């Protein structure tokens, strides 16, 4: 037996355990690493960021806690809701004011229409009944004239009484006319005024200055200062 064979024979009982351990290492190369406390590598496609044992989670990153990404949409939605409520309130206030203005416009138009109708009625009544008071003042004059005509037909009534009655009636008429601003124009012996006088003819005379009214053919009248009828006169030359 050679020396190498004797060595193998002596160590023959110890070769198999080493071989078995080497075979286990080859079969499971990660077993030795796990036994020594090393972190196994992640399988392909899996997250490889395990937290160290005993490390506490950072504030705000606890399980189930909302992050900034989840809070920002909620705050934005709340701001939008407040903006929508503000816009709705402004729209309702504007609508209310518009309705108030519209109702005020309708009332103003109705009042204006009523005023126009009332003014038209008043103008029509003034045109129809403007002489009502004047007519009431003329009625006694008419009554007096009728009495004078009846007295003139009676042969027993004297002419003096008829003349007195006519004078009284004329005074009543003059008083009634003065109450309503009717003023007569009787420019006898006055200077001719073309604004209120109308010359019928011219007469030569040396008794009065030229341009003096010699005779009033027909009296003129003013109504509250406005010329109603000019006086018809004869003027000296």
GROMACS elastic network, one bead per residue, 0.5 to 0.9 nm:
[ bonds ]
;  ai    aj funct       b0    kb
    1     4     6  0.83118   500
    1     5     6  0.62800   500
    1     6     6  0.65668   500
    2     5     6  0.53424   500
    2     6     6  0.62826   500
    2     7     6  0.87794   500
    3     6     6  0.50881   500
    3     7     6  0.62180   500
    3     8     6  0.87085   500
    4     7     6  0.50725   500
    4     8     6  0.62472   500
    4     9     6  0.85453   500
    5     8     6  0.51397   500
    5     9     6  0.60787   500
    5    10     6  0.86101   500
    6    10     6  0.61308   500
    6    11     6  0.86146   500
    7    10     6  0.51450   500
    7    11     6  0.62201   500
    7    12     6  0.82770   500
    8    11     6  0.51675   500
    8    12     6  0.55695   500
    8    15     6  0.89775   500
    9    12     6  0.50956   500
    9    13     6  0.81715   500
   10    13     6  0.74694   500
   10    14     6  0.87719   500
   11    14     6  0.55083   500
   11    15     6  0.65525   500
   12    15     6  0.56639   500
   12    16     6  0.77020   500
   13    16     6  0.67752   500
   13    17     6  0.83582   500
   14    17     6  0.61042   500
   14    18     6  0.71522   500
   15    18     6  0.56359   500
   15    19     6  0.62777   500
   15    20     6  0.87632   500
   16    20     6  0.60221   500
   16    21     6  0.86346   500
   17    21     6  0.62184   500
   17    22     6  0.85655   500
   18    21     6  0.51171   500
   18    22     6  0.61303   500
   18    23     6  0.84744   500
   19    22     6  0.50549   500
   19    23     6  0.60351   500
   19    24     6  0.86171   500
   20    24     6  0.62332   500
   20    25     6  0.86591   500
   21    24     6  0.50743   500
   21    25     6  0.62474   500
   21    26     6  0.86294   500
   22    25     6  0.50412   500
   22    26     6  0.62016   500
   22    27     6  0.85795   500
   23    26     6  0.50447   500
   23    27     6  0.60772   500
   23    28     6  0.85955   500
   24    28     6  0.60127   500
   24    29     6  0.79092   500
   24    31     6  0.86372   500
   25    28     6  0.53086   500
   25    29     6  0.51795   500
   25    30     6  0.80672   500
   25    31     6  0.72303   500
   25    32     6  0.70533   500
   26    29     6  0.55465   500
   28    31     6  0.55138   500
   28    32     6  0.78965   500
   29    32     6  0.63519   500
   29    33     6  0.74501   500
   30    33     6  0.50251   500
   30    34     6  0.61152   500
   30    35     6  0.84614   500
   30    40     6  0.73317   500
   31    34     6  0.51145   500
   31    35     6  0.60875   500
   31    36     6  0.86361   500
   32    35     6  0.50246   500
   32    36     6  0.62511   500
   32    37     6  0.88977   500
   32    38     6  0.88424   500
   33    36     6  0.51323   500
   33    37     6  0.64637   500
   33    38     6  0.52933   500
   33    39     6  0.76792   500
   33    40     6  0.75059   500
   34    37     6  0.52504   500
   34    38     6  0.55364   500
   34    39     6  0.70069   500
   34    40     6  0.69902   500
   35    38     6  0.75174   500
   41    48     6  0.78920   500
   42    45     6  0.81923   500
   42    46     6  0.62093   500
   42    47     6  0.72671   500
   42    48     6  0.58289   500
   43    46     6  0.57701   500
   43    47     6  0.85484   500
   43    48     6  0.85157   500
   44    47     6  0.85972   500
   45    48     6  0.89329   500
   47    50     6  0.80575   500
   50    53     6  0.88605   500
   51    54     6  0.83871   500
   51    55     6  0.68260   500
   52    55     6  0.56837   500
   53    56     6  0.89300   500
   57    60     6  0.85118   500
   57    61     6  0.64886   500
   57    62     6  0.62830   500
   57    63     6  0.88593   500
   58    61     6  0.55390   500
   58    62     6  0.71024   500
   59    62     6  0.67308   500
   60    63     6  0.88969   500
   60    65     6  0.63711   500
   60    66     6  0.76232   500
   60    67     6  0.69664   500
   61    64     6  0.80533   500
   61    65     6  0.62015   500
   61    66     6  0.79844   500
   61    67     6  0.72420   500
   62    65     6  0.54186   500
   62    66     6  0.87162   500
   63    66     6  0.88723   500
   66    69     6  0.78682   500
   66    70     6  0.57761   500
   66    71     6  0.65676   500
   67    70     6  0.53019   500
   67    71     6  0.62758   500
   67    72     6  0.87552   500
   68    71     6  0.50093   500
   68    72     6  0.59943   500
   68    73     6  0.89367   500
   69    72     6  0.57083   500
   69    73     6  0.72269   500
   70    73     6  0.60840   500
   70    74     6  0.69440   500
   71    74     6  0.52544   500
   71    75     6  0.62501   500
   71    76     6  0.86289   500
   72    75     6  0.51759   500
   72    76     6  0.60789   500
   72    77     6  0.85462   500
   73    77     6  0.60445   500
   73    78     6  0.85624   500
   74    77     6  0.50750   500
   74    78     6  0.61859   500
   74    79     6  0.86627   500
   75    78     6  0.50109   500
   75    79     6  0.61798   500
   75    80     6  0.85745   500
   76    79     6  0.50751   500
   76    80     6  0.61482   500
   76    81     6  0.85747   500
   77    80     6  0.50373   500
   77    81     6  0.61348   500
   77    82     6  0.86872   500
   78    81     6  0.50042   500
   78    82     6  0.62574   500
   78    83     6  0.85904   500
   79    82     6  0.51280   500
   79    83     6  0.61115   500
   79    84     6  0.85272   500
   80    84     6  0.60455   500
   80    85     6  0.85705   500
   81    84     6  0.50335   500
   81    85     6  0.61713   500
   81    86     6  0.86076   500
   82    85     6  0.50608   500
   82    86     6  0.61508   500
   82    87     6  0.86047   500
   83    86     6  0.50661   500
   83    87     6  0.61387   500
   83    88     6  0.85200   500
   84    87     6  0.50919   500
   84    88     6  0.60520   500
   84    89     6  0.85383   500
   85    88     6  0.50244   500
   85    89     6  0.61124   500
   85    90     6  0.86226   500
   86    89     6  0.50808   500
   86    90     6  0.61968   500
   86    91     6  0.85900   500
   87    90     6  0.50961   500
   87    91     6  0.60921   500
   87    92     6  0.85939   500
   88    91     6  0.50747   500
   88    92     6  0.61441   500
   88    93     6  0.85885   500
   89    92     6  0.51686   500
   89    93     6  0.61682   500
   89    94     6  0.85514   500
   90    93     6  0.51079   500
   90    94     6  0.60474   500
   90    95     6  0.84873   500
   91    94     6  0.50376   500
   91    95     6  0.60080   500
   91    96     6  0.85322   500
   92    95     6  0.50118   500
   92    96     6  0.61245   500
   92    97     6  0.86434   500
   93    96     6  0.50826   500
   93    97     6  0.62375   500
   93    98     6  0.85722   500
   94    97     6  0.51466   500
   94    98     6  0.60678   500
   94    99     6  0.86100   500
   95    98     6  0.50318   500
   95    99     6  0.61966   500
   95   100     6  0.86402   500
   96    99     6  0.51782   500
   96   100     6  0.62593   500
   96   101     6  0.87033   500
   97   100     6  0.50000   500
   97   101     6  0.61425   500
   97   102     6  0.84917   500
   98   101     6  0.51150   500
   98   102     6  0.60422   500
   98   103     6  0.85723   500
   99   103     6  0.61021   500
   99   104     6  0.85060   500
  100   103     6  0.51811   500
  100   104     6  0.61355   500
  100   105     6  0.85915   500
  101   105     6  0.60854   500
  101   106     6  0.86077   500
  102   105     6  0.50288   500
  102   106     6  0.62269   500
  102   107     6  0.86428   500
  103   106     6  0.50440   500
  103   107     6  0.61811   500
  103   108     6  0.85591   500
  104   107     6  0.50789   500
  104   108     6  0.60885   500
  104   109     6  0.85726   500
  105   108     6  0.50192   500
  105   109     6  0.60972   500
  105   110     6  0.85219   500
  106   109     6  0.51011   500
  106   110     6  0.61194   500
  106   111     6  0.85753   500
  107   110     6  0.50314   500
  107   111     6  0.60849   500
  107   112     6  0.84853   500
  108   111     6  0.50723   500
  108   112     6  0.60268   500
  108   113     6  0.85200   500
  109   112     6  0.50087   500
  109   113     6  0.60802   500
  109   114     6  0.85371   500
  110   113     6  0.50907   500
  110   114     6  0.61321   500
  110   115     6  0.85289   500
  111   114     6  0.50411   500
  111   115     6  0.60367   500
  111   116     6  0.85379   500
  112   115     6  0.50016   500
  112   116     6  0.61141   500
  112   117     6  0.86353   500
  113   116     6  0.50518   500
  113   117     6  0.62303   500
  113   118     6  0.85230   500
  114   117     6  0.51331   500
  114   118     6  0.60052   500
  114   119     6  0.84755   500
  115   118     6  0.50062   500
  115   119     6  0.59647   500
  115   120     6  0.84654   500
  116   119     6  0.51335   500
  116   120     6  0.61435   500
  116   121     6  0.86400   500
  117   120     6  0.50637   500
  117   121     6  0.62033   500
  117   122     6  0.86207   500
  118   121     6  0.50755   500
  118   122     6  0.61527   500
  118   123     6  0.86099   500
  119   122     6  0.50115   500
  119   123     6  0.60934   500
  119   124     6  0.84903   500
  120   123     6  0.51381   500
  120   124     6  0.61253   500
  120   125     6  0.85247   500
  121   124     6  0.50445   500
  121   125     6  0.59919   500
  121   126     6  0.84296   500
  122   126     6  0.59420   500
  122   127     6  0.84632   500
  123   127     6  0.61368   500
  123   128     6  0.85658   500
  124   127     6  0.50673   500
  124   128     6  0.61300   500
  124   129     6  0.83874   500
  125   129     6  0.55643   500
  125   130     6  0.72500   500
  126   129     6  0.52636   500
  126   131     6  0.83237   500
  127   130     6  0.55894   500
  127   131     6  0.83185   500
  128   131     6  0.76983   500
  128   132     6  0.85034   500
  129   132     6  0.51230   500
  129   133     6  0.84363   500
  130   133     6  0.75277   500
  130   134     6  0.82444   500
  131   134     6  0.50316   500
  131   135     6  0.58214   500
  131   136     6  0.84305   500
  132   135     6  0.51004   500
  132   136     6  0.62073   500
  132   137     6  0.87602   500
  133   137     6  0.63270   500
  133   138     6  0.87092   500
  133   180     6  0.88755   500
  134   137     6  0.50547   500
  134   138     6  0.62763   500
  134   139     6  0.88500   500
  134   176     6  0.72610   500
  134   177     6  0.79314   500
  134   179     6  0.84949   500
  134   180     6  0.71248   500
  135   139     6  0.63089   500
  136   139     6  0.54190   500
  136   140     6  0.78032   500
  137   140     6  0.64908   500
  137   141     6  0.75197   500
  137   172     6  0.87014   500
  137   173     6  0.81386   500
  137   175     6  0.89025   500
  137   176     6  0.56142   500
  137   177     6  0.84630   500
  137   179     6  0.89220   500
  138   141     6  0.51363   500
  138   142     6  0.63248   500
  138   143     6  0.87426   500
  138   172     6  0.84250   500
  138   173     6  0.68621   500
  138   176     6  0.68092   500
  138   177     6  0.87620   500
  139   142     6  0.51049   500
  139   143     6  0.62399   500
  139   144     6  0.86752   500
  140   144     6  0.61451   500
  140   145     6  0.86023   500
  140   169     6  0.84797   500
  140   172     6  0.77947   500
  140   173     6  0.86478   500
  141   144     6  0.50953   500
  141   145     6  0.62143   500
  141   146     6  0.86838   500
  141   169     6  0.57450   500
  141   170     6  0.78243   500
  141   172     6  0.61287   500
  141   173     6  0.59428   500
  141   176     6  0.87434   500
  142   145     6  0.50330   500
  142   146     6  0.62038   500
  142   147     6  0.86328   500
  142   169     6  0.83232   500
  143   146     6  0.51844   500
  143   147     6  0.63014   500
  143   148     6  0.87005   500
  143   169     6  0.89419   500
  144   147     6  0.50999   500
  144   148     6  0.62058   500
  144   149     6  0.87092   500
  144   165     6  0.75002   500
  144   166     6  0.79698   500
  144   168     6  0.81831   500
  144   169     6  0.57952   500
  144   172     6  0.89227   500
  145   149     6  0.61961   500
  145   150     6  0.86106   500
  145   165     6  0.81905   500
  145   166     6  0.72140   500
  145   169     6  0.65891   500
  146   149     6  0.51172   500
  146   150     6  0.61963   500
  146   151     6  0.85694   500
  147   150     6  0.51109   500
  147   151     6  0.60946   500
  147   152     6  0.85993   500
  147   165     6  0.83547   500
  148   151     6  0.50313   500
  148   152     6  0.60985   500
  148   153     6  0.87522   500
  148   161     6  0.89218   500
  148   162     6  0.60977   500
  148   163     6  0.86047   500
  148   165     6  0.61493   500
  148   166     6  0.66896   500
  148   169     6  0.87145   500
  149   152     6  0.51321   500
  149   153     6  0.65458   500
  149   162     6  0.83973   500
  150   153     6  0.53419   500
  150   154     6  0.67544   500
  151   154     6  0.52234   500
  151   155     6  0.82136   500
  151   156     6  0.86563   500
  151   157     6  0.62473   500
  151   158     6  0.87248   500
  151   161     6  0.84527   500
  151   162     6  0.67032   500
  152   155     6  0.73243   500
  152   157     6  0.68809   500
  152   158     6  0.82057   500
  152   159     6  0.76039   500
  152   161     6  0.89939   500
  152   162     6  0.62951   500
  153   156     6  0.88500   500
  153   157     6  0.82093   500
  154   157     6  0.56577   500
  154   158     6  0.87435   500
  155   158     6  0.75749   500
  157   160     6  0.84158   500
  157   161     6  0.68534   500
  157   162     6  0.75003   500
  158   161     6  0.54883   500
  158   162     6  0.67107   500
  158   163     6  0.89308   500
  159   162     6  0.50749   500
  159   163     6  0.61947   500
  159   164     6  0.86410   500
  160   163     6  0.51024   500
  160   164     6  0.61735   500
  160   165     6  0.85740   500
  161   164     6  0.51153   500
  161   165     6  0.61587   500
  161   166     6  0.86873   500
  162   165     6  0.50758   500
  162   166     6  0.62669   500
  162   167     6  0.86974   500
  163   166     6  0.51000   500
  163   167     6  0.62087   500
  163   168     6  0.86235   500
  164   167     6  0.50994   500
  164   168     6  0.62196   500
  164   169     6  0.86307   500
  165   168     6  0.51037   500
  165   169     6  0.62012   500
  165   170     6  0.86726   500
  166   170     6  0.61199   500
  166   171     6  0.86269   500
  167   170     6  0.51070   500
  167   171     6  0.62905   500
  167   172     6  0.87120   500
  168   171     6  0.51802   500
  168   172     6  0.63087   500
  168   173     6  0.87682   500
  169   172     6  0.50753   500
  169   173     6  0.63012   500
  169   174     6  0.86876   500
  170   173     6  0.50957   500
  170   174     6  0.61748   500
  170   175     6  0.86181   500
  171   174     6  0.50498   500
  171   175     6  0.61313   500
  171   176     6  0.86072   500
  172   175     6  0.51583   500
  172   176     6  0.62375   500
  172   177     6  0.87178   500
  173   176     6  0.51202   500
  173   177     6  0.62321   500
  173   178     6  0.86698   500
  174   177     6  0.51498   500
  174   178     6  0.62090   500
  174   179     6  0.87579   500
  174   182     6  0.87014   500
  174   183     6  0.88515   500
  175   178     6  0.51610   500
  175   179     6  0.63691   500
  176   179     6  0.52718   500
  176   180     6  0.69533   500
  176   182     6  0.86756   500
  177   180     6  0.54639   500
  177   181     6  0.65279   500
  177   182     6  0.50223   500
  177   183     6  0.72870   500
  178   181     6  0.50675   500
  178   182     6  0.51644   500
  178   183     6  0.62938   500
  179   182     6  0.74463   500
  180   183     6  0.89528   500
  180   223     6  0.79444   500
  180   224     6  0.80228   500
  181   222     6  0.77331   500
  181   223     6  0.54914   500
  181   225     6  0.80283   500
  182   221     6  0.66157   500
  182   222     6  0.56088   500
  182   224     6  0.64686   500
  182   225     6  0.84589   500
  182   228     6  0.89987   500
  183   220     6  0.84288   500
  183   221     6  0.54391   500
  183   222     6  0.50189   500
  183   223     6  0.64160   500
  183   224     6  0.76773   500
  183   225     6  0.80959   500
  184   219     6  0.65825   500
  184   220     6  0.56183   500
  184   222     6  0.62735   500
  184   223     6  0.89428   500
  184   231     6  0.88519   500
  185   196     6  0.79053   500
  185   197     6  0.85698   500
  185   219     6  0.54965   500
  185   221     6  0.53158   500
  185   222     6  0.72894   500
  185   229     6  0.88082   500
  185   230     6  0.76164   500
  185   231     6  0.62183   500
  186   190     6  0.89927   500
  186   216     6  0.66541   500
  186   218     6  0.81174   500
  186   219     6  0.53266   500
  186   220     6  0.66953   500
  186   221     6  0.87015   500
  186   231     6  0.69453   500
  187   190     6  0.52419   500
  187   191     6  0.77080   500
  187   192     6  0.79655   500
  187   197     6  0.81638   500
  187   213     6  0.67210   500
  187   214     6  0.89822   500
  187   215     6  0.84960   500
  187   216     6  0.69121   500
  187   219     6  0.81934   500
  187   220     6  0.89387   500
  187   231     6  0.77201   500
  187   233     6  0.81692   500
  188   191     6  0.85511   500
  188   212     6  0.83011   500
  188   213     6  0.56266   500
  188   214     6  0.63647   500
  188   215     6  0.61630   500
  188   216     6  0.60537   500
  188   233     6  0.83719   500
  189   192     6  0.89562   500
  189   208     6  0.84344   500
  189   212     6  0.59504   500
  189   213     6  0.51192   500
  189   214     6  0.59737   500
  189   215     6  0.78698   500
  190   193     6  0.86245   500
  190   211     6  0.85866   500
  190   212     6  0.56206   500
  190   213     6  0.55452   500
  190   214     6  0.83067   500
  191   209     6  0.89291   500
  191   210     6  0.86868   500
  191   211     6  0.58323   500
  191   213     6  0.59836   500
  191   235     6  0.86330   500
  192   196     6  0.85305   500
  192   197     6  0.65904   500
  192   198     6  0.85175   500
  192   199     6  0.82082   500
  192   211     6  0.56314   500
  192   212     6  0.57128   500
  192   213     6  0.58555   500
  192   233     6  0.85846   500
  192   235     6  0.70270   500
  193   196     6  0.57540   500
  193   197     6  0.54518   500
  193   198     6  0.81552   500
  194   197     6  0.50001   500
  194   198     6  0.62988   500
  194   199     6  0.80932   500
  194   230     6  0.88975   500
  195   198     6  0.81721   500
  195   227     6  0.85746   500
  195   230     6  0.79667   500
  196   220     6  0.76172   500
  196   221     6  0.88236   500
  196   222     6  0.89746   500
  196   227     6  0.69969   500
  196   229     6  0.79872   500
  196   230     6  0.50409   500
  196   231     6  0.64989   500
  197   220     6  0.77384   500
  197   229     6  0.89033   500
  197   230     6  0.51062   500
  197   232     6  0.62406   500
  197   233     6  0.68446   500
  198   230     6  0.60576   500
  198   231     6  0.58677   500
  198   232     6  0.50447   500
  198   233     6  0.61700   500
  198   234     6  0.85393   500
  199   202     6  0.73544   500
  199   213     6  0.87579   500
  199   231     6  0.83268   500
  199   232     6  0.60490   500
  199   233     6  0.50873   500
  199   234     6  0.56788   500
  199   235     6  0.64261   500
  200   217     6  0.82442   500
  200   232     6  0.60989   500
  200   233     6  0.56290   500
  200   234     6  0.55611   500
  200   235     6  0.79218   500
  201   233     6  0.74260   500
  201   234     6  0.51116   500
  201   235     6  0.64783   500
  201   236     6  0.88175   500
  202   211     6  0.89179   500
  202   234     6  0.57490   500
  202   236     6  0.57532   500
  202   237     6  0.62210   500
  203   214     6  0.81469   500
  203   234     6  0.69339   500
  203   235     6  0.61234   500
  203   237     6  0.56675   500
  204   210     6  0.83179   500
  204   235     6  0.85358   500
  204   236     6  0.56402   500
  205   208     6  0.67538   500
  205   209     6  0.82351   500
  205   210     6  0.80405   500
  205   236     6  0.61754   500
  205   237     6  0.62341   500
  206   209     6  0.70369   500
  206   210     6  0.82102   500
  206   236     6  0.85220   500
  206   237     6  0.81621   500
  207   236     6  0.89841   500
  208   211     6  0.85326   500
  208   212     6  0.66711   500
  208   214     6  0.83060   500
  208   236     6  0.71297   500
  208   237     6  0.86600   500
  209   212     6  0.60126   500
  209   236     6  0.71379   500
  209   237     6  0.74898   500
  210   213     6  0.88636   500
  210   235     6  0.77688   500
  210   236     6  0.52132   500
  211   214     6  0.89379   500
  211   235     6  0.57856   500
  211   236     6  0.53557   500
  211   237     6  0.60956   500
  212   234     6  0.85714   500
  212   235     6  0.55976   500
  212   236     6  0.53085   500
  212   237     6  0.78917   500
  213   216     6  0.73026   500
  213   233     6  0.63664   500
  213   234     6  0.58326   500
  213   236     6  0.61955   500
  214   233     6  0.73232   500
  214   234     6  0.55667   500
  214   235     6  0.55080   500
  214   236     6  0.59813   500
  215   232     6  0.86697   500
  215   233     6  0.55807   500
  215   234     6  0.51315   500
  215   235     6  0.73048   500
  216   219     6  0.65089   500
  216   231     6  0.70885   500
  216   232     6  0.60648   500
  216   234     6  0.65973   500
  217   231     6  0.76064   500
  217   232     6  0.52673   500
  217   233     6  0.53424   500
  217   234     6  0.73359   500
  218   230     6  0.85565   500
  218   231     6  0.56664   500
  218   233     6  0.70264   500
  219   229     6  0.81946   500
  219   230     6  0.73700   500
  219   232     6  0.65072   500
  219   233     6  0.84162   500
  220   227     6  0.81344   500
  220   228     6  0.74221   500
  220   232     6  0.71888   500
  221   226     6  0.85447   500
  221   227     6  0.63716   500
  221   228     6  0.54758   500
  221   229     6  0.52635   500
  221   230     6  0.66359   500
  221   231     6  0.74762   500
  222   225     6  0.54116   500
  222   226     6  0.52039   500
  222   228     6  0.52268   500
  222   229     6  0.70555   500
  222   230     6  0.84421   500
  223   226     6  0.50682   500
  223   227     6  0.63786   500
  223   228     6  0.62650   500
  224   227     6  0.84663   500
  227   230     6  0.67838   500
